[in-house]
Amino acid sequence: MTFPIVGTPANKPPQRLFIPGPTDVHPDVLAAQTAPLIGHRSDEFEALYAKCEEQLQRLFFTDSRVYILAATGSAMQEAAIRNCVGGRVISFVNGAFSQRWYDVAVGCGKEAVRVDVPWCTAVKAEQVAEALSAALVDGPVDAITVVHNETSTGVTSPVAEIAGAVRSLNPETLVLVDAVSSFSGTRIPVDEWGLDLCLTSSQKALALPPGLSFAAVSDRAFARAQTVTGRGWYFDFLLLERYLKRSTTPATPAISLMRALSLQLDRIFAEGTEARFARHHRLAETTRRWAEARGLSLMAEEGYASPTVTTIANSFGWGVEALNAFLAQREMELSDGYGEYKGKALRIAHMGECWDADLARLLAAVEEFAGWPTRRA
Ligand SMILES: Cc1ncc(COP(=O)(O)O)c(C=O)c1O
């Protein structure tokens, strides 16, 4: 099997982390964080913030606001719950991170209805419609939560169809989407799909250091926040909105991370968003073809495999620790299965700064570990 080699950018070091976050950060982006600090109530910072905001809106394909928090994606899940849910929320759980969202809702004291969907399968619009119709019999449902790309299993759920189903059943129910491990690796047109809130973290396909999270928030979701109590302070959308209008944040922003964000957004638009999405889909396809050619089974439900992380059944019983020790000598690392799939799966992330030549190098090393004749690109 040969691998496509498509123009790796100049001065890009080889990818080391094939784990689904954190991912490698380009050295120029890392270096951007070392610029001297500036006051956050300055014109210079506000210009930096406004520029990032405009680029993030373009990347989320939204005309609405994008909030930027100095906190990880789990915190943005909490912000979403605190602001958008006064009464009941239905959480669809098909993996570890959709379960996290349910746990966050419970932790915030909300009445959370959990709907389990088998791991390694996608949440479908029909399942959502069925659960929502049943729940509506007992009273209003403020929101549903769903994970677009379940990082624990490498499954993508059809959130556009899900949002359509929710909207046609009950326009009052908000659609809250976690796109932590898919955002910027695939097209997520938030407004066109009718997502009320779509959140992500910095350390996945965006290829930034951990520590920032972002959420596109619709006017409907913002209007809900105006009616909900117990929004807290740090996560309060009303407060964030007031400061966003002045291109800043209520608390001290993560200025160094924002500098890295600004440069990385420029790099993303220089590559071109469609080219970037196509690269991620191509890498996922290459990984799946490689696995199948080697007699390994893919674990994601057919038709719903993730563009950013591929989960493969570890049918050869490789010790992932031993495999990673072998890969470490070549400065690479991949992931074991998650939760009940620990020891039974491999997760190969191909996102962010990962290019075709990087993936070819990883797969060749895995072949070498397996003792297969190596078929290099
Ligand atoms: C789909 C998904 N949601 C949420 C999270 C939590 O994000 P964070 O670690 O940025 O809090 C993760 C982390 O891996 C994730 O993959």
Ligand as a Chemical Component Dictionary entry (heavy atoms), coordinates in Angstrom:
data_LIG
# 
_chem_comp.id                   LIG 
_chem_comp.type                 NON-POLYMER 
_chem_comp.pdbx_formal_charge   0 
_chem_comp.three_letter_code    LIG 
# 
loop_
_chem_comp_atom.comp_id 
_chem_comp_atom.atom_id 
_chem_comp_atom.alt_atom_id 
_chem_comp_atom.type_symbol 
_chem_comp_atom.charge 
_chem_comp_atom.model_Cartn_x 
_chem_comp_atom.model_Cartn_y 
_chem_comp_atom.model_Cartn_z 
_chem_comp_atom.pdbx_ordinal 
LIG C1 C1 C 0 -15.119 15.142 23.049 1  
LIG C2 C2 C 0 -14.475 15.744 24.259 2  
LIG N1 N1 N 0 -15.211 16.523 25.056 3  
LIG C3 C3 C 0 -14.677 17.092 26.159 4  
LIG C4 C4 C 0 -13.374 16.870 26.501 5  
LIG C5 C5 C 0 -12.818 17.547 27.690 6  
LIG O1 O1 O 0 -12.033 18.602 27.236 7  
LIG P1 P1 P 0 -10.912 19.275 28.135 8  
LIG O2 O2 O 0 -9.913  18.213 28.443 9  
LIG O3 O3 O 0 -10.404 20.376 27.239 10 
LIG O4 O4 O 0 -11.583 19.789 29.363 11 
LIG C6 C6 C 0 -12.565 16.066 25.709 12 
LIG C7 C7 C 0 -11.157 15.813 26.061 13 
LIG O5 O5 O 0 -10.504 14.946 25.511 14 
LIG C8 C8 C 0 -13.139 15.484 24.542 15 
LIG O6 O6 O 0 -12.405 14.714 23.738 16 
# 
loop_
_chem_comp_bond.comp_id 
_chem_comp_bond.atom_id_1 
_chem_comp_bond.atom_id_2 
_chem_comp_bond.value_order 
_chem_comp_bond.pdbx_ordinal 
LIG C1 C2 SING 1  
LIG C2 N1 SING 2  
LIG C2 C8 DOUB 3  
LIG N1 C3 DOUB 4  
LIG C3 C4 SING 5  
LIG C4 C5 SING 6  
LIG C4 C6 DOUB 7  
LIG C5 O1 SING 8  
LIG O1 P1 SING 9  
LIG P1 O2 DOUB 10 
LIG P1 O3 SING 11 
LIG P1 O4 SING 12 
LIG C6 C7 SING 13 
LIG C6 C8 SING 14 
LIG C7 O5 DOUB 15 
LIG C8 O6 SING 16 
# 
